[in-house]
Amino acid sequence: MKHLLSVLFCSLLACGPSYCLAQDEEADWATIRMTNLGFEASFPLIPIETKTVDGEATRYRFENVFTKKGSPNRYYQVTVWVPNDPADNSYATRKKQEVTDALFTDEPELISQSTMRRGDATFAHYMLKNKADEQIHCCIGSSGNRVYTLQVVTRPGEGTNYDSLVFLRAFDLIREEPATVAFNPDSLSYSIDFPYPPYMGVENVEIGKIISVVAMPPQNIPDKMDEEREYQIIAVDSIPDMSQLILPDRGNIVVWRDSIYGYVVSEMSFKAELEVIVKEWEVNNGEAFYSDLIQGVLSEQGGELVGQERVKAGDLHGIAFHIKNLDQGRSYICRAFLARRHLYQIMVTGGTYVTPDTPAVARFMDSFRLK
């Protein structure tokens, strides 16, 4: 059994991306999921919601405002504009330009300019400083003819801080349908909602066949770089001390790297002659098998087990576990299900702050179902 399991441990890890970054822990915030508006976001407190008619559109705003100095930031805000005429296909272009123009009305200092990828949309990310010495993060983008803006305004002299980055990276667009895939999903015995178009690999090993499906976030580097501008790539997870101010070199275009590095599903179909062994593994809902599986991943990857629990996907019972390797600056969020002479292994890799409760991780994991 130990020999067979060693093959499975390698199959779970071999297809994952190989980034090595580090990050402090982040506290739990209040997460809101607005399916009707197509986004998910986290705030320090449950945000106040307002809805107003704004000319040719309806404006929805979600906001935290801090009047006392308990927070390094004065306010956090997500605004969504939805055109009243669904057939107005030019609305998003006009509104994004209007919002961008308004951002520069009082002639703030432009510290840096970058892009942020969320779902199928690219957001423009401006870092500004106003005349009151407040730093402003503003992200502007659109999807499905809706226009979204995120804004964080710091207190004077605070600069970019950990809380502002938590807010920006927690925002995500909700896909109305699963991502388009580059292979025929009917060939698989499960369904899952990948956040990005995945690719598939097939490997025949000693004990069966492994079909691995991997999705990695696109790089936020522009397709055509301006040769006269200098690009600075910043991976948030690589910053060892988030209490320090993060200020990109002035004049650079900053590219923020996604802190979740990859989404993987590995489906192992065992050979028929192993049916007796697989049935033994399934005794007591696979309790002994899952225990050995976790220990095998730990021995292969290092780090420590920081959490585990039994989980279900429909009527299917399995295990969920979270491994964190601080030396490598990486987290592994894993689930495994043993059923129908198959082993399904689901994994998300990311910086050490990434947890099973990270919205994008939870959404991916919870969407897994056997057909």
Buried (B, 14 or more C-beta within 10 A) or exposed (E): EEEBBEBBBBBBBBBBBEBEBBBBEBEEBEBBEBEEBBBBBBBBEEBEEEEEEBEEBBBBBBBBBBEEEEBBBBBBBBBBBBBEEEEEEEBBEEBBEEBBEEBEEEEBEBBBBBBBBBBBBBBBBBBBBBEEEBBBBBBBBBBEBBBBBBBBBBBEEBBBBBBBBBBBBBBBBBBEEBBEBEBEBEEBBBEBBBBBBBEBEEBEEEBBEBBBBBBBBEEBEBEEEEEEEEEBBBBBBBBEEBEEEBEBEEEBBBBBBBBBBBBBBBBBBBBEEBEEEBEEBBEEBBBEBBEBBBEBBBEEBEBEBEEBEEBEBEEBBBBBBBBBBEEBBBBBBBBBBBBBBBBBBBBBBBBBBBBBEBBBBBBBBEBBEBE
